[in-house]
């Protein structure tokens, strides 16, 4: 409930949208140089890949990110000011 913490929430929600769309596009294209391939899909079993829709794979990739990694994937100009890395 602290207003200082809540202030960047809309910006972070927008970053989730941007990254979700970016990684979904990379997955569907496919762009094997994308972080979703390099850091996530390369270690996944065929069973996982066959039993999950692309949107679910992207969701799982983003859900497994640390806060710092998430922000590093976001466009720098959109990162909350207090979270610049």
VMD Tcl script that builds the backbone (N, CA, C; Angstrom):
set m [mol new atoms 255]
animate dup $m
set s [atomselect $m all]
$s set {name element resname resid chain x y z} {
  {N N UNK 1 A 0.800 -1.201 0.000}
  {CA C UNK 1 A 0.000 0.000 0.000}
  {C C UNK 1 A 0.847 1.272 0.000}
  {N N UNK 2 A 2.150 1.124 0.122}
  {CA C UNK 2 A 3.045 2.272 0.121}
  {C C UNK 2 A 2.995 2.951 -1.251}
  {N N UNK 3 A 2.622 4.220 -1.328}
  {CA C UNK 3 A 2.512 4.900 -2.629}
  {C C UNK 3 A 3.819 4.974 -3.398}
  {N N UNK 4 A 4.957 4.983 -2.716}
  {CA C UNK 4 A 6.248 5.017 -3.419}
  {C C UNK 4 A 6.480 3.720 -4.181}
  {N N UNK 5 A 5.975 2.621 -3.642}
  {CA C UNK 5 A 6.128 1.326 -4.309}
  {C C UNK 5 A 5.109 1.184 -5.433}
  {N N UNK 6 A 3.920 1.665 -5.220}
  {CA C UNK 6 A 2.839 1.537 -6.207}
  {C C UNK 6 A 3.027 2.438 -7.426}
  {N N UNK 7 A 3.775 3.513 -7.298}
  {CA C UNK 7 A 3.917 4.500 -8.371}
  {C C UNK 7 A 4.349 3.889 -9.705}
  {N N UNK 8 A 5.353 2.992 -9.751}
  {CA C UNK 8 A 5.779 2.461 -11.057}
  {C C UNK 8 A 4.923 1.300 -11.581}
  {N N UNK 9 A 3.879 0.898 -10.867}
  {CA C UNK 9 A 3.085 -0.268 -11.271}
  {C C UNK 9 A 2.565 -0.177 -12.706}
  {N N UNK 10 A 1.956 0.911 -13.145}
  {CA C UNK 10 A 1.473 0.957 -14.536}
  {C C UNK 10 A 2.599 0.786 -15.559}
  {N N UNK 11 A 3.757 1.348 -15.277}
  {CA C UNK 11 A 4.889 1.215 -16.189}
  {C C UNK 11 A 5.360 -0.243 -16.245}
  {N N UNK 12 A 5.404 -0.908 -15.111}
  {CA C UNK 12 A 5.827 -2.306 -15.070}
  {C C UNK 12 A 4.807 -3.184 -15.794}
  {N N UNK 13 A 3.530 -2.905 -15.627}
  {CA C UNK 13 A 2.505 -3.658 -16.353}
  {C C UNK 13 A 2.698 -3.504 -17.860}
  {N N UNK 14 A 3.010 -2.302 -18.304}
  {CA C UNK 14 A 3.253 -2.069 -19.725}
  {C C UNK 14 A 4.488 -2.843 -20.193}
  {N N UNK 15 A 5.518 -2.899 -19.352}
  {CA C UNK 15 A 6.719 -3.664 -19.699}
  {C C UNK 15 A 6.398 -5.143 -19.860}
  {N N UNK 16 A 5.526 -5.670 -18.994}
  {CA C UNK 16 A 5.101 -7.062 -19.141}
  {C C UNK 16 A 4.452 -7.273 -20.507}
  {N N UNK 17 A 3.573 -6.373 -20.889}
  {CA C UNK 17 A 2.908 -6.479 -22.188}
  {C C UNK 17 A 3.920 -6.456 -23.333}
  {N N UNK 18 A 4.834 -5.516 -23.273}
  {CA C UNK 18 A 5.837 -5.371 -24.330}
  {C C UNK 18 A 6.697 -6.618 -24.441}
  {N N UNK 19 A 7.197 -7.098 -23.306}
  {CA C UNK 19 A 8.066 -8.274 -23.339}
  {C C UNK 19 A 7.296 -9.516 -23.743}
  {N N UNK 20 A 6.063 -9.651 -23.282}
  {CA C UNK 20 A 5.261 -10.806 -23.678}
  {C C UNK 20 A 5.107 -10.831 -25.193}
  {N N UNK 21 A 4.720 -9.713 -25.791}
  {CA C UNK 21 A 4.543 -9.649 -27.243}
  {C C UNK 21 A 5.852 -9.888 -27.982}
  {N N UNK 22 A 6.929 -9.324 -27.469}
  {CA C UNK 22 A 8.235 -9.492 -28.112}
  {C C UNK 22 A 8.654 -10.960 -28.132}
  {N N UNK 23 A 8.563 -11.623 -26.986}
  {CA C UNK 23 A 8.999 -13.010 -26.923}
  {C C UNK 23 A 8.043 -13.945 -27.654}
  {N N UNK 24 A 6.766 -13.626 -27.670}
  {CA C UNK 24 A 5.808 -14.432 -28.431}
  {C C UNK 24 A 6.131 -14.333 -29.922}
  {N N UNK 25 A 6.414 -13.128 -30.371}
  {CA C UNK 25 A 6.797 -12.934 -31.778}
  {C C UNK 25 A 8.095 -13.684 -32.085}
  {N N UNK 26 A 9.078 -13.583 -31.191}
  {CA C UNK 26 A 10.352 -14.294 -31.387}
  {C C UNK 26 A 10.142 -15.799 -31.449}
  {N N UNK 27 A 9.243 -16.302 -30.634}
  {CA C UNK 27 A 8.968 -17.731 -30.588}
  {C C UNK 27 A 8.255 -18.193 -31.854}
  {N N UNK 28 A 7.309 -17.420 -32.320}
  {CA C UNK 28 A 6.521 -17.804 -33.488}
  {C C UNK 28 A 7.250 -17.593 -34.800}
  {N N UNK 29 A 8.251 -16.718 -34.808}
  {CA C UNK 29 A 8.959 -16.366 -36.033}
  {C C UNK 29 A 9.769 -17.525 -36.597}
  {N N UNK 30 A 10.549 -18.340 -36.134}
  {CA C UNK 30 A 11.292 -18.286 -34.880}
  {C C UNK 30 A 12.595 -17.497 -35.002}
  {N N UNK 31 A 12.959 -16.855 -33.902}
  {CA C UNK 31 A 14.222 -16.119 -33.812}
  {C C UNK 31 A 15.103 -16.837 -32.794}
  {N N UNK 32 A 15.966 -17.693 -33.280}
  {CA C UNK 32 A 16.787 -18.534 -32.404}
  {C C UNK 32 A 17.854 -17.762 -31.636}
  {N N UNK 33 A 18.046 -16.491 -31.960}
  {CA C UNK 33 A 18.980 -15.657 -31.206}
  {C C UNK 33 A 18.295 -14.936 -30.044}
  {N N UNK 34 A 16.991 -15.033 -29.986}
  {CA C UNK 34 A 16.225 -14.381 -28.920}
  {C C UNK 34 A 16.520 -15.035 -27.566}
  {N N UNK 35 A 16.470 -14.253 -26.511}
  {CA C UNK 35 A 16.672 -14.828 -25.173}
  {C C UNK 35 A 15.712 -15.964 -24.841}
  {N N UNK 36 A 14.512 -15.964 -25.403}
  {CA C UNK 36 A 13.585 -17.054 -25.083}
  {C C UNK 36 A 14.111 -18.391 -25.609}
  {N N UNK 37 A 14.835 -18.365 -26.712}
  {CA C UNK 37 A 15.459 -19.587 -27.223}
  {C C UNK 37 A 16.750 -19.889 -26.472}
  {N N UNK 38 A 17.592 -18.881 -26.359}
  {CA C UNK 38 A 18.926 -19.072 -25.782}
  {C C UNK 38 A 18.864 -19.466 -24.314}
  {N N UNK 39 A 17.994 -18.810 -23.545}
  {CA C UNK 39 A 17.979 -18.998 -22.103}
  {C C UNK 39 A 16.851 -19.887 -21.592}
  {N N UNK 40 A 15.926 -20.281 -22.459}
  {CA C UNK 40 A 14.788 -21.036 -21.962}
  {C C UNK 40 A 14.508 -22.287 -22.790}
  {N N UNK 41 A 14.205 -22.130 -24.049}
  {CA C UNK 41 A 13.803 -23.267 -24.872}
  {C C UNK 41 A 14.928 -24.260 -25.084}
  {N N UNK 42 A 16.158 -23.789 -25.162}
  {CA C UNK 42 A 17.282 -24.698 -25.415}
  {C C UNK 42 A 17.404 -25.775 -24.345}
  {N N UNK 43 A 16.886 -25.529 -23.160}
  {CA C UNK 43 A 16.968 -26.519 -22.090}
  {C C UNK 43 A 15.684 -27.285 -21.853}
  {N N UNK 44 A 14.672 -27.045 -22.663}
  {CA C UNK 44 A 13.369 -27.672 -22.449}
  {C C UNK 44 A 13.253 -29.004 -23.176}
  {N N UNK 45 A 12.490 -29.882 -22.576}
  {CA C UNK 45 A 12.237 -31.178 -23.201}
  {C C UNK 45 A 11.234 -31.018 -24.338}
  {N N UNK 46 A 11.275 -31.932 -25.277}
  {CA C UNK 46 A 10.318 -31.926 -26.381}
  {C C UNK 46 A 8.897 -32.072 -25.845}
  {N N UNK 47 A 8.733 -32.845 -24.796}
  {CA C UNK 47 A 7.408 -33.040 -24.204}
  {C C UNK 47 A 6.824 -31.705 -23.733}
  {N N UNK 48 A 7.637 -30.893 -23.061}
  {CA C UNK 48 A 7.169 -29.578 -22.621}
  {C C UNK 48 A 6.767 -28.728 -23.817}
  {N N UNK 49 A 7.634 -28.674 -24.811}
  {CA C UNK 49 A 7.385 -27.829 -25.971}
  {C C UNK 49 A 6.142 -28.262 -26.744}
  {N N UNK 50 A 5.899 -29.551 -26.834}
  {CA C UNK 50 A 4.743 -30.058 -27.569}
  {C C UNK 50 A 3.442 -29.904 -26.785}
  {N N UNK 51 A 3.522 -29.854 -25.472}
  {CA C UNK 51 A 2.303 -29.821 -24.660}
  {C C UNK 51 A 1.913 -28.415 -24.202}
  {N N UNK 52 A 2.652 -27.401 -24.644}
  {CA C UNK 52 A 2.341 -26.026 -24.257}
  {C C UNK 52 A 2.207 -25.143 -25.493}
  {N N UNK 53 A 1.207 -24.277 -25.450}
  {CA C UNK 53 A 1.024 -23.305 -26.532}
  {C C UNK 53 A 2.113 -22.241 -26.416}
  {N N UNK 54 A 2.403 -21.546 -27.523}
  {CA C UNK 54 A 3.439 -20.504 -27.476}
  {C C UNK 54 A 3.217 -19.477 -26.366}
  {N N UNK 55 A 1.992 -19.032 -26.166}
  {CA C UNK 55 A 1.728 -18.040 -25.114}
  {C C UNK 55 A 2.057 -18.597 -23.732}
  {N N UNK 56 A 1.831 -19.881 -23.520}
  {CA C UNK 56 A 2.161 -20.493 -22.226}
  {C C UNK 56 A 3.670 -20.571 -22.024}
  {N N UNK 57 A 4.392 -20.846 -23.091}
  {CA C UNK 57 A 5.851 -20.908 -23.010}
  {C C UNK 57 A 6.412 -19.532 -22.669}
  {N N UNK 58 A 5.887 -18.504 -23.326}
  {CA C UNK 58 A 6.327 -17.139 -23.037}
  {C C UNK 58 A 5.993 -16.783 -21.591}
  {N N UNK 59 A 4.805 -17.115 -21.153}
  {CA C UNK 59 A 4.400 -16.853 -19.766}
  {C C UNK 59 A 5.379 -17.502 -18.788}
  {N N UNK 60 A 5.723 -18.744 -19.036}
  {CA C UNK 60 A 6.642 -19.452 -18.150}
  {C C UNK 60 A 8.031 -18.824 -18.161}
  {N N UNK 61 A 8.476 -18.392 -19.328}
  {CA C UNK 61 A 9.782 -17.742 -19.435}
  {C C UNK 61 A 9.810 -16.458 -18.608}
  {N N UNK 62 A 8.805 -15.625 -18.778}
  {CA C UNK 62 A 8.752 -14.366 -18.033}
  {C C UNK 62 A 8.588 -14.627 -16.537}
  {N N UNK 63 A 7.775 -15.592 -16.187}
  {CA C UNK 63 A 7.543 -15.896 -14.764}
  {C C UNK 63 A 8.826 -16.339 -14.064}
  {N N UNK 64 A 9.736 -16.954 -14.807}
  {CA C UNK 64 A 10.980 -17.435 -14.217}
  {C C UNK 64 A 12.085 -16.397 -14.146}
  {N N UNK 65 A 11.833 -15.214 -14.686}
  {CA C UNK 65 A 12.859 -14.165 -14.685}
  {C C UNK 65 A 13.011 -13.542 -13.303}
  {N N UNK 66 A 14.232 -13.194 -12.977}
  {CA C UNK 66 A 14.436 -12.362 -11.795}
  {C C UNK 66 A 14.000 -10.942 -12.154}
  {N N UNK 67 A 13.783 -10.115 -11.153}
  {CA C UNK 67 A 13.408 -8.725 -11.419}
  {C C UNK 67 A 14.471 -8.025 -12.252}
  {N N UNK 68 A 15.720 -8.253 -11.907}
  {CA C UNK 68 A 16.817 -7.588 -12.614}
  {C C UNK 68 A 16.872 -8.033 -14.075}
  {N N UNK 69 A 16.733 -9.327 -14.330}
  {CA C UNK 69 A 16.773 -9.816 -15.703}
  {C C UNK 69 A 15.597 -9.254 -16.501}
  {N N UNK 70 A 14.421 -9.243 -15.894}
  {CA C UNK 70 A 13.236 -8.680 -16.542}
  {C C UNK 70 A 13.496 -7.240 -16.974}
  {N N UNK 71 A 13.998 -6.435 -16.058}
  {CA C UNK 71 A 14.260 -5.030 -16.378}
  {C C UNK 71 A 15.350 -4.879 -17.428}
  {N N UNK 72 A 16.330 -5.754 -17.407}
  {CA C UNK 72 A 17.387 -5.690 -18.419}
  {C C UNK 72 A 16.861 -6.028 -19.811}
  {N N UNK 73 A 15.786 -6.794 -19.898}
  {CA C UNK 73 A 15.187 -7.137 -21.196}
  {C C UNK 73 A 14.303 -6.014 -21.717}
  {N N UNK 74 A 13.849 -5.160 -20.837}
  {CA C UNK 74 A 12.950 -4.071 -21.213}
  {C C UNK 74 A 13.728 -2.937 -21.873}
  {N N UNK 75 A 13.056 -2.186 -22.744}
  {CA C UNK 75 A 13.717 -1.001 -23.310}
  {C C UNK 75 A 14.146 -0.065 -22.182}
  {N N UNK 76 A 15.368 0.369 -22.218}
  {CA C UNK 76 A 15.905 1.188 -21.126}
  {C C UNK 76 A 15.072 2.436 -20.884}
  {N N UNK 77 A 14.560 3.013 -21.927}
  {CA C UNK 77 A 13.775 4.237 -21.774}
  {C C UNK 77 A 12.467 4.017 -21.018}
  {N N UNK 78 A 12.062 2.763 -20.860}
  {CA C UNK 78 A 10.799 2.463 -20.174}
  {C C UNK 78 A 10.998 1.922 -18.767}
  {N N UNK 79 A 12.210 1.707 -18.358}
  {CA C UNK 79 A 12.462 1.167 -17.034}
  {C C UNK 79 A 12.127 2.202 -15.967}
  {N N UNK 80 A 11.484 1.754 -14.882}
  {CA C UNK 80 A 11.227 2.707 -13.790}
  {C C UNK 80 A 12.540 3.346 -13.319}
  {N N UNK 81 A 12.537 4.646 -13.098}
  {CA C UNK 81 A 13.739 5.389 -12.772}
  {C C UNK 81 A 14.532 4.835 -11.620}
  {N N UNK 82 A 13.880 4.372 -10.583}
  {CA C UNK 82 A 14.612 3.881 -9.428}
  {C C UNK 82 A 15.170 2.494 -9.643}
  {N N UNK 83 A 14.852 1.865 -10.773}
  {CA C UNK 83 A 15.301 0.503 -11.016}
  {C C UNK 83 A 16.361 0.405 -12.096}
  {N N UNK 84 A 16.902 1.518 -12.560}
  {CA C UNK 84 A 17.940 1.444 -13.590}
  {C C UNK 84 A 19.090 0.586 -13.093}
  {N N UNK 85 A 19.570 -0.272 -13.980}
  {CA C UNK 85 A 20.642 -1.209 -13.609}
  {C C UNK 85 A 21.904 -0.895 -14.379}
}
mol reanalyze $m
mol bondsrecalc $m
mol representation Tube
mol addrep $m
